[in-house]
Amino acid sequence: MHLSRNLYKISNKFKINSVHNTRVISASTEASATKFEEIIEIPKRIQRSPTDILYALAATVGRDPTAAHYKYHDDPYLIPTSNITKRTYAMAQEAGRKAAKWIKEEHPDLFKHQEAEPHIKAFAPKLIFTENSEPELQTLEELIQLFEVKDAVFVYNLMKKKGAEISSETKQNLLELVSFYNNEEPLPEDLYEERSFRQSNETRERNRKTWKDGDLAEQLFHEIEPKTEKAYAALIRGMAKYFQAERAYALLQEALEKQFPMDTTTFNSVLSVVNFLKDTADLRWELCKDLLHQMNQLQLKPDLGTLNALLECISSFGNFKLARQSALQVLSEFKRLGVTPNLGSYYYLLIIFCRERGPVSHVIVDILNELGQQEFKIQHPKDTYFFATAMDVCRNHLHDRSLAQKVDKLLHTGKNYDLIGNTYQETIYYRHYFALLSQTSTIDEFMQTYDLLVPNVYIPEPGIMEEILKMVEINAAIDLLPRLWSDMVIFDHVNRENLLLRILKIMINNKPDTKERNQKQLPQQFAKIALDIYNKVEESKRLSFTGEMLGDIICLLIRGENFEKATEVFNHTDKNQHRIPGTPSEYCIKEYIETCITNKVPSEALACLQYAIENQMDGTSLAKLIYKGFTLNEVHLSKIKSLLGEDFFKE
């Protein structure tokens, strides 16, 4: 009985717990069901390029300024150490690439095997067209799409000769291609070094008309019937690009008279050559306003290209006041239209406001404040001119180091370094930067930048190296001279007479204090530099010795305890004095005679005395020095007597 009651209690208790647990489980299940019923939105697929993973990996590694550019082989013997070798190595690599292409084009039968899957067209032999070829319209269209100007023109003329029908659309596409390249074969995309050096040469030359009058582009334009706005636009843009300004403007007016709706880009191309159409600033500005008025009548909205074309025209104004007023007016108007200036726009503003003979302008301060630390993408060909021009303004116009450092910080923000331009523009940028730092920084701050950038990023030109030597001279940082001389040898600056004279004077005028630890070895190092200079000048066909240079070399060799070489240099000076302009200083002559006394070589001392007297120096004081320093025999005394006379011994 008792047992049955206990079992009953246990069973009831179990039922209660089971019900409680069931409720808990059901409640938690309902909560989890509610939780999992939340809507999950799958993000849209982001379009990735084949190289995005490489960019992501590169972003995890900072740029190493101590490493050579990736285009050079990572080998000590193949890394360039001067501006000449930089260009030579880069062009040599592309010459090899061009040679390989030439072999592929000359011997296509050797490259018929195609192992790549899928097929790579660039590796396939190039099609060769002859007078016997039977090209189709599709072939011509493919050549136009591949920008093969030479082959496209040949195929077009061949089809025309054989009476093949060519559609107006194909003619329009060919017109656009020929107008853009001025009927010249463009450089291949992979020959970027050759293109870079060619562009830097073109920028140094004044813009001139290179449009080929009466060429295929104009023939195609006349063949297209009926005329279309696209045909007019292609020819106008091509003429404007190659500075056939008058005919481009005339064609634009002709198209407008025929009621063709020209687009903004075509107006921009004509605006960019307004300075070729009118001579004075007032006339140019009036023509710009007329073109803008025509755009307004056609309800065309100006864009960034319009802004930059106007600023380019304004930058050519000789009237500074009108240029400044016009630029501010244009900026204000385009800001109202919602057009944001880019780096190319700011480049033109620097050209307009910061002129060499104009008043000082701090417009770059406002520009840098506006830009902040943004990351930019190229939008205009002149974007790559901004950083070099901004650094030029910081150096020559304002002479402001803090602004230069802001420009440099902006350059190294994100991928902005891609906008520094080609190798030539990069060199100009760092030339201005180093020149400014050498004049405004402490020697320690400057050398930090020097260590970071030289030689893999920038190799100082002789003019900048002279500024660095001046800085060393002012700060008496003579412990840096051995390193700088080593760099000068590597950079091929040893043929610059002004640099050799500068470094010799610094070593002569700043005698090392051997008691200081960092200068203990300097006399010997200076002597090695002096001897190196002597050998370089003797081997060179471009340089010649001067008396002052040889005197400095003798002094430095003496201080470095290399009397043997000092004697050799003096004997060279003595034997060739009729060919060497100038003479060593009297101080150097005296120091050499004192060293002769120390080394007990009276014959050399007397030879030096004779040289001094022959070159109108004070021989009496030197003779007294010799007389007191040596125990002279009869031969030596008679030598002094013949040089100075018997009165010397009476004194």
C-alpha positions as CSV (number, residue, x, y, z in Angstrom):
1,M,0.0,0.0,0.0
2,H,2.7,2.4,1.0
3,L,4.7,1.4,-2.0
4,S,1.8,2.0,-4.4
5,R,1.3,5.5,-3.0
6,N,4.9,6.4,-3.5
7,L,4.8,5.1,-7.1
8,Y,1.7,7.2,-7.7
9,K,3.4,10.4,-6.3
10,I,6.5,9.7,-8.5
11,S,4.4,9.2,-11.6
12,N,2.4,12.4,-11.0
13,K,5.7,14.3,-10.4
14,F,7.1,12.9,-13.6
15,K,3.9,14.0,-15.5
16,I,4.2,17.5,-14.2
17,N,7.9,17.8,-15.1
18,S,7.2,16.4,-18.5
19,V,4.5,18.9,-19.2
20,H,6.7,21.7,-18.0
21,N,9.6,20.5,-20.2
22,T,7.3,20.2,-23.1
23,R,6.1,23.7,-22.7
24,V,9.7,25.0,-22.5
25,I,10.7,23.1,-25.6
26,S,7.7,24.3,-27.5
27,A,8.2,27.9,-26.4
28,S,11.9,27.7,-27.4
29,T,10.9,26.1,-30.7
30,E,8.5,28.9,-31.5
31,A,11.1,31.5,-30.6
32,S,13.7,29.9,-32.8
33,A,11.1,29.5,-35.6
34,T,10.3,33.2,-35.3
35,K,14.0,33.9,-35.3
36,F,14.7,31.9,-38.5
37,E,11.8,33.4,-40.2
38,E,13.7,36.7,-40.6
39,I,14.2,37.8,-44.2
40,I,17.8,37.2,-45.5
41,E,18.8,39.5,-48.4
42,I,21.6,38.2,-50.6
43,P,23.8,41.0,-51.8
44,K,24.0,41.7,-55.5
45,R,27.0,40.2,-57.3
46,I,29.9,42.6,-57.5
47,Q,31.6,42.6,-60.9
48,R,35.2,41.7,-60.5
49,S,38.0,42.0,-63.0
50,P,40.6,39.3,-63.5
51,T,43.2,41.4,-61.6
52,D,41.2,42.4,-58.6
53,I,42.7,39.7,-56.5
54,L,46.1,41.0,-57.3
55,Y,45.1,44.5,-56.3
56,A,43.8,43.2,-53.0
57,L,47.0,41.4,-52.3
58,A,49.1,44.4,-53.3
59,A,47.0,46.6,-50.9
60,T,48.3,44.5,-48.0
61,V,51.9,45.3,-48.8
62,G,53.3,48.9,-48.8
63,R,55.4,50.3,-51.6
64,D,59.1,49.6,-51.1
65,P,61.0,52.7,-52.2
66,T,64.3,50.9,-51.7
67,A,63.4,48.4,-54.4
68,A,64.0,49.2,-58.1
69,H,61.0,49.6,-60.4
70,Y,59.4,46.4,-61.4
71,K,60.2,47.0,-65.1
72,Y,63.9,46.4,-64.3
73,H,65.4,43.0,-63.6
74,D,66.0,42.4,-59.9
75,D,69.8,42.0,-60.3
76,P,72.5,44.4,-59.0
77,Y,74.1,44.5,-62.4
78,L,70.9,45.2,-64.2
79,I,69.4,47.9,-62.0
80,P,70.1,51.3,-63.5
81,T,72.1,53.8,-61.4
82,S,71.8,56.9,-63.6
83,N,69.1,58.7,-65.6
84,I,70.8,57.6,-68.9
85,T,70.9,53.9,-67.9
86,K,67.3,54.1,-66.7
87,R,66.2,55.1,-70.2
88,T,68.6,52.7,-71.9
89,Y,67.5,49.7,-69.9
90,A,63.8,50.4,-70.3
91,M,64.1,50.9,-74.0
92,A,66.4,47.9,-74.4
93,Q,63.7,45.7,-72.9
94,E,61.1,47.0,-75.3
95,A,63.6,46.6,-78.2
96,G,63.7,42.9,-77.3
97,R,59.9,42.8,-77.3
98,K,59.8,44.6,-80.7
99,A,62.4,42.2,-82.1
100,A,60.3,39.2,-81.0
101,K,57.2,40.8,-82.7
102,W,59.3,41.3,-85.9
103,I,60.3,37.7,-86.0
104,K,56.7,36.6,-85.5
105,E,55.5,38.9,-88.3
106,E,58.3,38.0,-90.7
107,H,58.1,34.3,-90.1
108,P,54.4,33.5,-89.4
109,D,54.9,29.9,-90.6
110,L,56.9,29.2,-87.5
111,F,54.0,30.1,-85.2
112,K,51.1,28.1,-86.6
113,H,50.8,25.9,-83.5
114,Q,48.2,27.1,-81.1
115,E,48.4,25.3,-77.7
116,A,46.4,27.9,-75.7
117,E,42.8,27.1,-74.8
118,P,40.8,29.2,-75.3
119,H,42.4,30.6,-78.4
120,I,44.5,33.8,-77.9
121,K,44.3,36.1,-80.9
122,A,47.4,38.1,-80.0
123,F,49.6,34.9,-80.3
124,A,48.2,34.0,-83.7
125,P,50.1,35.1,-86.8
126,K,49.0,38.4,-88.2
127,L,47.0,38.4,-91.4
128,I,48.9,39.7,-94.4
129,F,47.0,41.5,-97.1
130,T,48.2,41.8,-100.7
131,E,46.8,43.1,-103.9
132,N,45.5,39.6,-104.7
133,S,43.6,39.4,-101.4
134,E,39.8,39.2,-101.5
135,P,38.8,40.8,-98.2
136,E,35.2,41.0,-97.0
137,L,33.4,43.8,-95.3
138,Q,33.6,41.9,-92.0
139,T,37.4,41.8,-92.3
140,L,37.5,45.6,-92.6
141,E,35.2,46.0,-89.6
142,E,37.4,43.7,-87.5
143,L,40.5,45.6,-88.4
144,I,38.8,48.9,-87.4
145,Q,37.8,47.4,-84.1
146,L,41.4,46.3,-83.5
147,F,42.7,49.8,-84.3
148,E,44.9,48.4,-87.1
149,V,45.1,51.7,-89.0
150,K,47.6,50.6,-91.7
151,D,45.8,47.4,-92.6
152,A,42.3,48.9,-92.4
153,V,43.3,51.7,-94.8
154,F,44.9,49.1,-97.2
155,V,41.9,46.8,-97.1
156,Y,39.5,49.8,-97.7
157,N,41.5,51.0,-100.7
158,L,41.6,47.4,-102.0
159,M,37.9,46.9,-101.6
160,K,37.2,50.2,-103.3
161,K,39.5,49.3,-106.1
162,K,37.7,46.0,-106.7
163,G,34.4,47.7,-106.6
164,A,33.2,46.0,-103.4
165,E,30.3,47.7,-101.6
166,I,31.1,49.4,-98.4
167,S,28.3,50.6,-96.1
168,S,28.1,54.1,-94.8
169,E,28.4,52.8,-91.2
170,T,31.7,51.1,-92.0
171,K,32.9,54.3,-93.7
172,Q,31.9,56.3,-90.6
173,N,33.8,53.9,-88.3
174,L,36.9,54.1,-90.5
175,L,36.6,57.9,-90.6
176,E,36.6,58.0,-86.8
177,L,39.7,55.7,-86.7
178,V,41.7,57.7,-89.3
179,S,40.7,61.0,-87.8
180,F,41.7,60.0,-84.3
181,Y,45.2,58.7,-85.3
182,N,45.7,61.1,-88.2
183,N,46.1,58.1,-90.6
184,E,49.2,56.9,-88.7
185,E,49.8,53.6,-87.1
186,P,49.6,53.9,-83.3
187,L,52.2,52.5,-81.1
188,P,51.2,49.1,-79.6
189,E,49.8,49.2,-76.1
190,D,52.5,47.1,-74.6
191,L,55.3,49.6,-75.8
192,Y,54.5,52.0,-72.9
193,E,58.1,53.0,-72.4
194,E,58.6,54.2,-76.0
195,R,55.2,56.0,-75.8
196,S,56.3,57.6,-72.6
197,F,59.6,58.9,-73.9
198,R,57.9,60.0,-77.2
199,Q,55.3,62.0,-75.3
200,S,57.9,63.7,-73.1
201,N,59.7,64.8,-76.3
202,E,56.4,66.0,-77.8
203,T,55.6,68.1,-74.7
204,R,58.9,69.9,-75.0
205,E,58.1,70.9,-78.6
206,R,55.7,73.7,-79.3
207,N,52.2,72.6,-80.5
208,R,52.0,72.8,-84.2
209,K,49.7,71.7,-87.0
210,T,50.3,68.1,-87.9
211,W,46.9,67.3,-89.5
212,K,47.3,65.8,-93.0
213,D,45.3,68.0,-95.3
214,G,43.5,66.3,-98.1
215,D,44.2,62.9,-96.7
216,L,42.0,59.8,-96.4
217,A,40.0,61.3,-93.5
218,E,38.7,64.2,-95.7
219,Q,38.2,61.8,-98.6
220,L,36.0,59.6,-96.4
221,F,34.1,62.6,-95.2
222,H,33.2,63.7,-98.7
223,E,32.2,60.1,-99.7
224,I,29.7,59.8,-96.9
225,E,26.3,60.7,-98.2
226,P,24.1,62.0,-96.8
227,K,26.2,63.9,-94.3
228,T,25.6,63.2,-90.7
229,E,26.4,64.9,-87.4
230,K,28.7,61.9,-86.6
231,A,30.7,62.5,-89.8
232,Y,31.1,66.2,-89.0
233,A,32.0,65.4,-85.3
234,A,34.7,62.9,-86.2
235,L,36.4,65.2,-88.7
236,I,36.2,68.3,-86.5
237,R,37.6,66.4,-83.5
238,G,40.5,65.0,-85.5
239,M,41.4,68.4,-87.0
240,A,41.3,70.0,-83.5
241,K,43.4,67.3,-82.0
242,Y,46.1,67.8,-84.6
243,F,45.8,71.6,-84.5
244,Q,44.1,72.3,-87.9
245,A,42.1,74.9,-85.9
246,E,40.8,77.1,-88.6
247,R,39.2,74.4,-90.6
248,A,37.8,72.6,-87.5
249,Y,36.1,75.9,-86.5
250,A,34.8,76.4,-90.1
251,L,33.4,72.9,-90.2
252,L,31.7,73.4,-86.9
253,Q,30.0,76.5,-88.2
254,E,29.0,74.7,-91.4
255,A,27.5,71.9,-89.4
256,L,25.5,74.3,-87.3
257,E,24.2,76.2,-90.4
258,K,23.0,72.9,-91.8
259,Q,21.1,72.3,-88.5
260,F,23.2,69.3,-87.4
261,P,22.9,68.8,-83.6
262,M,26.6,68.8,-82.6
263,D,27.5,67.3,-79.2
264,T,29.4,68.7,-76.3
265,T,32.6,66.8,-77.0
266,T,32.9,68.4,-80.4
267,F,32.4,71.9,-79.0
268,N,35.1,71.0,-76.4
269,S,37.6,70.1,-79.1
270,V,37.1,73.4,-80.8
271,L,37.3,75.3,-77.5
272,S,40.7,73.7,-76.8
273,V,42.2,75.3,-79.9
274,V,40.7,78.8,-79.6
275,N,44.2,80.2,-78.8
276,F,45.2,79.1,-82.4
277,L,42.3,81.0,-83.9
278,K,42.7,84.4,-82.3
279,D,45.8,86.4,-81.3
280,T,44.8,88.5,-78.4
281,A,43.3,87.5,-75.1
282,D,40.2,89.7,-75.5
283,L,39.4,88.1,-78.9
284,R,40.0,84.6,-77.6
285,W,37.7,85.2,-74.6
286,E,35.0,86.6,-76.9
287,L,35.2,83.6,-79.2
288,C,34.9,81.3,-76.2
289,K,31.8,83.0,-75.1
290,D,30.3,82.8,-78.6
291,L,30.9,79.0,-78.6
292,L,29.3,78.7,-75.2
293,H,26.3,80.7,-76.4
294,Q,25.9,78.3,-79.3
295,M,26.0,75.4,-76.9
296,N,23.3,77.0,-74.8
297,Q,21.1,77.5,-77.9
298,L,21.5,73.8,-78.7
299,Q,20.6,73.0,-75.0
300,L,24.0,71.2,-74.6
301,K,25.1,70.9,-71.0
302,P,28.8,71.7,-70.5
303,D,30.9,69.0,-68.8
304,L,34.4,68.6,-67.3
305,G,35.9,68.6,-70.8
306,T,34.3,72.0,-71.4
307,L,35.7,73.4,-68.2
308,N,39.2,72.2,-68.9
309,A,39.1,73.4,-72.5
310,L,38.1,76.9,-71.3
311,L,40.8,76.9,-68.6
312,E,43.4,75.8,-71.2
313,C,42.4,78.7,-73.4
314,I,42.5,81.1,-70.5
315,S,45.9,79.9,-69.4
316,S,47.3,81.3,-72.8
317,F,46.1,84.8,-72.0
318,G,48.9,87.3,-71.7
319,N,46.7,89.7,-69.8
320,F,47.0,88.4,-66.2
321,K,44.0,90.4,-64.9
322,L,41.7,89.2,-67.6
323,A,42.9,85.6,-67.2
324,R,42.3,85.7,-63.4
325,Q,38.9,87.2,-63.7
326,S,37.8,84.8,-66.5
327,A,39.1,81.8,-64.6
328,L,37.2,82.7,-61.4
329,Q,34.1,83.4,-63.5
330,V,34.3,80.0,-65.2
331,L,34.8,78.2,-62.0
332,S,31.9,79.9,-60.3
333,E,29.6,79.1,-63.3
334,F,30.6,75.5,-63.5
335,K,30.2,75.0,-59.8
336,R,26.6,76.2,-60.2
337,L,26.2,73.6,-63.0
338,G,27.4,70.9,-60.7
339,V,30.7,70.2,-62.6
340,T,33.5,69.3,-60.2
341,P,37.0,70.3,-61.2
342,N,39.6,67.5,-61.5
343,L,43.4,67.5,-61.2
344,G,43.7,68.8,-64.8
345,S,41.5,71.7,-63.9
346,Y,43.6,72.6,-60.9
347,Y,46.7,72.3,-63.1
348,Y,45.4,75.0,-65.4
349,L,44.6,77.2,-62.4
350,L,48.2,76.9,-61.2
351,I,49.3,77.9,-64.7
352,I,46.9,80.9,-64.7
353,F,47.6,82.2,-61.2
354,C,51.2,81.3,-60.5
355,R,53.1,82.9,-63.3
356,E,56.8,83.5,-63.3
357,R,56.5,87.2,-63.8
358,G,53.2,87.7,-62.2
359,P,52.2,88.6,-58.6
360,V,52.6,86.0,-55.9
361,S,49.5,83.9,-55.6
362,H,48.5,81.4,-52.8
363,V,45.9,79.7,-54.8
364,I,47.6,76.3,-54.2
365,V,46.7,76.6,-50.6
366,D,43.0,76.7,-51.4
367,I,43.4,73.9,-53.9
368,L,45.1,71.6,-51.4
369,N,42.4,72.4,-48.8
370,E,39.7,71.6,-51.4
371,L,41.4,68.3,-52.4
372,G,42.1,67.2,-48.8
373,Q,43.3,63.6,-48.9
374,Q,41.2,62.3,-51.7
375,E,42.0,59.5,-54.0
376,F,41.7,60.4,-57.7
377,K,41.1,58.6,-61.0
378,I,42.3,59.9,-64.3
379,Q,39.7,61.9,-66.1
380,H,41.7,64.2,-68.4
381,P,45.1,64.0,-70.1
382,K,46.4,66.9,-68.1
383,D,45.7,65.2,-64.8
384,T,49.2,63.8,-64.8
385,Y,50.7,67.3,-65.0
386,F,49.2,68.5,-61.7
387,F,51.7,67.1,-59.2
388,A,54.9,68.2,-61.0
389,T,53.4,71.7,-61.5
390,A,52.2,71.9,-57.9
391,M,55.7,71.0,-56.7
392,D,57.2,73.6,-59.1
393,V,54.9,76.3,-57.6
394,C,55.9,75.2,-54.0
395,R,59.6,75.6,-55.0
396,N,59.9,78.5,-57.3
397,H,56.7,80.6,-56.7
398,L,56.2,80.3,-52.9
399,H,59.3,78.6,-51.6
400,D,57.2,76.8,-49.0
401,R,58.3,73.5,-47.6
402,S,55.1,72.7,-45.7
403,L,53.0,73.1,-48.8
404,A,55.4,70.8,-50.7
405,Q,55.0,68.1,-48.0
406,K,51.3,68.4,-48.3
407,V,51.5,67.9,-52.1
408,D,53.8,64.9,-51.5
409,K,51.3,63.4,-48.9
410,L,48.5,63.8,-51.4
411,L,50.6,62.1,-54.1
412,H,51.1,59.1,-51.8
413,T,47.4,58.8,-50.9
414,G,45.8,55.7,-52.2
415,K,46.6,55.2,-55.9
416,N,47.3,58.8,-56.6
417,Y,50.9,57.9,-57.4
418,D,49.6,56.5,-60.7
419,L,48.8,60.1,-61.7
420,I,52.4,61.4,-61.4
421,G,52.8,60.8,-65.1
422,N,55.6,59.3,-67.1
423,T,59.3,58.9,-66.0
424,Y,60.1,62.4,-67.2
425,Q,57.3,64.0,-65.2
426,E,58.3,62.0,-62.1
427,T,61.9,63.2,-62.5
428,I,60.7,66.9,-62.7
429,Y,58.5,66.4,-59.6
430,Y,61.4,65.1,-57.4
431,R,63.8,67.6,-58.9
432,H,61.7,70.4,-57.5
433,Y,61.1,68.6,-54.2
434,F,64.7,67.9,-53.5
435,A,65.8,71.4,-54.5
436,L,63.3,72.9,-52.1
437,L,64.2,70.5,-49.2
438,S,67.9,71.2,-49.7
439,Q,67.2,74.9,-49.2
440,T,64.7,74.7,-46.3
441,S,65.3,71.5,-44.3
442,T,67.9,70.5,-41.8
443,I,70.6,68.3,-43.0
444,D,69.3,65.3,-41.0
445,E,65.7,65.7,-42.4
446,F,67.0,66.0,-45.9
447,M,69.2,62.9,-45.7
448,Q,66.2,60.9,-44.4
449,T,64.4,61.8,-47.7
450,Y,67.6,61.2,-49.7
451,D,68.0,57.7,-48.2
452,L,64.4,56.9,-48.9
453,L,64.3,57.9,-52.5
454,V,67.8,57.7,-54.0
455,P,68.6,56.0,-56.3
456,N,65.7,53.7,-57.0
457,V,62.9,56.3,-57.2
458,Y,64.9,59.4,-58.1
459,I,68.5,60.0,-59.3
460,P,69.5,63.6,-58.6
461,E,70.6,65.6,-61.7
462,P,73.9,67.5,-61.5
463,G,72.1,70.7,-60.6
464,I,70.4,69.1,-57.7
465,M,73.6,67.5,-56.6
466,E,75.3,70.9,-56.5
467,E,72.4,72.1,-54.3
468,I,73.1,69.2,-52.0
469,L,76.8,70.0,-51.8
470,K,76.0,73.6,-51.0
471,M,73.8,72.3,-48.1
472,V,76.6,70.1,-46.9
473,E,79.0,73.1,-47.0
474,I,76.7,75.4,-45.1
475,N,76.1,72.8,-42.4
476,A,79.7,71.6,-42.3
477,A,78.4,68.1,-42.7
478,I,81.7,66.9,-44.2
479,D,81.2,63.3,-43.0
480,L,78.6,62.9,-45.8
481,L,81.1,63.8,-48.5
482,P,82.5,60.2,-49.0
483,R,79.0,58.9,-49.6
484,L,78.0,61.7,-51.9
485,W,81.1,61.3,-53.9
486,S,80.4,57.6,-54.3
487,D,76.9,58.5,-55.5
488,M,78.3,61.0,-57.9
489,V,80.5,58.3,-59.4
490,I,77.6,55.9,-59.7
491,F,75.3,58.6,-61.2
492,D,78.0,59.6,-63.8
493,H,78.4,63.1,-62.5
494,V,82.2,63.0,-62.5
495,N,82.4,64.9,-65.8
496,R,80.9,68.0,-64.3
497,E,83.6,70.5,-63.6
498,N,81.5,72.6,-61.3
499,L,80.7,69.6,-59.1
500,L,84.4,68.6,-58.9
501,L,85.5,72.1,-58.0
502,R,82.7,72.4,-55.4
503,I,83.5,69.2,-53.6
504,L,87.2,70.0,-53.6
505,K,86.6,73.4,-52.1
506,I,84.4,71.9,-49.4
507,M,87.1,69.4,-48.4
508,I,89.8,72.1,-48.5
509,N,87.9,74.7,-46.4
510,N,86.6,72.2,-43.8
511,K,89.6,70.5,-42.3
512,P,88.5,67.4,-40.4
513,D,88.9,67.3,-36.7
514,T,90.6,63.9,-36.1
515,K,89.8,64.1,-32.4
516,E,86.2,63.5,-33.2
517,R,85.2,59.9,-33.7
518,N,83.1,60.4,-36.9
519,Q,85.9,62.4,-38.6
520,K,88.9,60.3,-37.7
521,Q,89.1,58.6,-41.0
522,L,88.1,61.6,-43.1
523,P,91.6,62.9,-44.1
524,Q,92.4,59.5,-45.7
525,Q,88.9,59.4,-47.3
526,F,89.3,62.9,-48.7
527,A,92.7,62.0,-50.1
528,K,91.1,59.0,-51.9
529,I,88.4,61.3,-53.3
530,A,91.1,63.8,-54.5
531,L,93.1,61.1,-56.1
532,D,90.0,59.7,-57.7
533,I,89.2,63.2,-59.1
534,Y,92.7,63.5,-60.5
535,N,92.5,60.1,-62.3
536,K,89.0,60.9,-63.6
537,V,90.1,64.3,-65.1
538,E,93.3,62.8,-66.5
539,E,91.3,60.0,-68.3
540,S,88.5,62.4,-69.4
541,K,88.4,64.1,-72.8
542,R,85.8,66.6,-71.7
543,L,87.6,68.0,-68.7
544,S,90.9,69.7,-68.2
545,F,92.9,70.6,-65.1
546,T,93.2,74.0,-63.6
547,G,95.9,75.2,-61.3
548,E,93.5,75.7,-58.5
549,M,92.1,72.2,-58.9
550,L,95.5,70.6,-58.8
551,G,96.5,72.7,-55.8
552,D,93.5,71.5,-53.9
553,I,94.3,67.9,-54.8
554,I,97.9,68.3,-53.6
555,C,96.7,69.7,-50.2
556,L,94.2,66.9,-49.7
557,L,96.7,64.2,-50.5
558,I,99.1,65.8,-48.1
559,R,96.5,65.8,-45.3
560,G,95.8,62.2,-46.1
561,E,99.5,61.4,-45.6
562,N,99.9,60.4,-49.3
563,F,103.0,62.4,-50.0
564,E,104.1,60.2,-52.9
565,K,101.0,60.9,-54.9
566,A,101.1,64.6,-53.9
567,T,104.6,64.7,-55.4
568,E,103.3,63.0,-58.6
569,V,100.5,65.6,-58.9
570,F,102.9,68.5,-58.3
571,N,105.4,67.2,-60.9
572,H,102.5,67.0,-63.4
573,T,101.6,70.6,-62.6
574,D,105.1,71.8,-63.0
575,K,105.8,70.0,-66.3
576,N,102.5,71.1,-67.9
577,Q,102.2,74.6,-66.4
578,H,102.2,76.2,-69.9
579,R,99.0,74.2,-70.7
580,I,97.3,74.5,-67.3
581,P,95.3,77.7,-66.7
582,G,95.8,79.3,-63.3
583,T,98.1,78.2,-60.5
584,P,97.6,76.5,-57.1
585,S,97.1,78.9,-54.2
586,E,100.1,80.1,-52.2
587,Y,98.6,78.3,-49.2
588,C,98.8,75.0,-51.0
589,I,102.3,75.7,-52.2
590,K,103.4,76.5,-48.6
591,E,101.7,73.3,-47.3
592,Y,103.5,71.2,-49.9
593,I,106.9,72.7,-49.0
594,E,106.3,72.1,-45.3
595,T,105.5,68.4,-46.1
596,C,108.7,68.2,-48.1
597,I,110.6,69.4,-45.1
598,T,108.9,66.8,-42.9
599,N,109.8,64.1,-45.4
600,K,113.3,65.5,-45.9
601,V,113.1,65.9,-49.6
602,P,114.9,69.2,-50.3
603,S,115.0,68.7,-54.1
604,E,111.2,68.6,-54.3
605,A,111.0,71.7,-52.1
606,L,113.4,73.6,-54.3
607,A,111.4,72.5,-57.4
608,C,108.3,73.9,-55.8
609,L,110.1,77.1,-54.9
610,Q,111.2,77.5,-58.5
611,Y,107.6,77.0,-59.7
612,A,106.3,79.6,-57.2
613,I,108.8,82.2,-58.4
614,E,108.1,81.5,-62.1
615,N,104.4,82.1,-61.4
616,Q,104.9,85.5,-59.6
617,M,104.5,84.2,-56.0
618,D,106.3,85.4,-52.9
619,G,109.4,83.3,-53.1
620,T,111.3,84.9,-50.3
621,S,109.1,83.6,-47.5
622,L,109.1,80.1,-49.1
623,A,112.9,80.2,-49.4
624,K,113.3,81.1,-45.7
625,L,111.1,78.2,-44.9
626,I,113.3,75.9,-46.9
627,Y,116.5,77.4,-45.5
628,K,115.4,76.9,-41.9
629,G,113.9,73.5,-42.5
630,F,116.8,71.8,-44.2
631,T,120.6,71.4,-43.9
632,L,121.4,72.5,-47.4
633,N,124.5,71.5,-49.4
634,E,126.3,73.7,-51.9
635,V,124.1,72.6,-54.8
636,H,120.9,73.5,-52.9
637,L,122.3,76.9,-51.8
638,S,123.4,77.8,-55.3
639,K,119.9,76.9,-56.5
640,I,118.4,79.3,-54.1
641,K,121.0,81.9,-55.0
642,S,120.1,81.6,-58.7
643,L,116.4,82.0,-58.0
644,L,116.5,84.9,-55.4
645,G,120.0,86.4,-55.7
646,E,122.7,87.0,-53.1
647,D,120.6,89.5,-51.3
648,F,118.6,86.7,-49.8
649,F,121.5,85.4,-47.8
650,K,122.4,88.9,-46.6
651,E,119.0,89.2,-45.1
